[in-house]
Amino acid sequence: MEITTFEAKPLFTIDSHILYNPKSLRNGTNVSGEILESICRLILREVIWCRLESELSFYIHFGWDYYMYVGSLISSKEAIEYGKANGLFIEEMISPYLTRD
């Protein structure tokens, strides 16, 4: 997953023990695992903002009111069912933040 657009405050902590300097996160930075989860949390807390996109046509975008747009060119019934079973509201749509160059 690659950061395509990034904005942040000068310094911040995640869960009071991990210190991140936003200078280390910029357009084109590859993130995964715990870092990806932490970035998603910071976006939802309105500490940073970015669009996360992969070269494999997968994206995670964030909108107003804690909306999270997750998209892929490949439809996965299993992923949709997993999300619904875990309390997520699933709606088929294209992210309003999706841009194609």
N, C-alpha and C positions, 0 to 999 in steps of 0.2 A: 504494500500500500504506500503510495507516495503523496506527500503534501503538495497541493497545487496552488493554494492561496493561504497566506498565513498572517495573522495579526496577534500581538500579545502585549501584556503588561511587562515591566522590566524584570522582576524576579518573582517566583511564586513557589509554593510547596504543594506537594500532593500527599494527602493523608498524614501531614505533619512530619514526615520523615524523608521524603525524597525531594531534593532541591533541583529544580530545572532552571536553566538560563535560556530564555527564548532565543538568544543569539545562536544556540546550537540547533534550533528548529527553523527551517526556512523552506521556501519553495524547492521542490525536488528532493527533500529529505525522505529517505525510506524508513518506515516504521512498521513494527509488528509486535505481537505478544503483549506484554505488560505495558510497554510504551504506548501502543495503540489504545489499549484500555484507558490508560491515564489521560491521554490526549482527549479521548471521547468524554471523560468525566470533566475535564477542564473546560471543554467547549460547552457542555450542558450547564456548568456553573458560571458561564460567561466570563471566564478568565482569559481564554484565548478564542480565536475563531480561525477555522481553516476548512477547506474541502479536502477530503481524502479520496484519492483515485488511484487505480492501478492501471498498468498498461494492458491488462487482460479484460478491460471493459467492466470493471467492478468499481463501485463507488460508495462512499458514505458521506452524506451531506447533512447539515444541520440547519434548521429554520427556526422561526419564531415559535414560542410556546412549547419548547422542548420537542419539536418534531425532528425525527431522525429519518432521513431518506436513505435506504439501502437498496442498491440496484445492481443488476447483473444482466448480461445478454443471455445468460443461460437460466431458464426457469427451473427452480428446484422445489418440487412439491414437498419434499421432506423438510427443507429449510422453512418453508411457509408454515407447515404443520407444527414444527418445533417452536417457532415464534408464537403462534397462537396458543399452544399448550403452556407457554411460559408467560402468558398475560400480555402479549404485544398485540396491538391493533394493526392488522395487515390490510393494506389497500393497494391494489394494482394501479400504479401510475408512474409517470416519469418525474424525476426530481425537477422542481422549478429552478434549481441551481445548476443543472447539468448544462455544460457548454462543450461543444465539439469544435476543435480547431481544424 
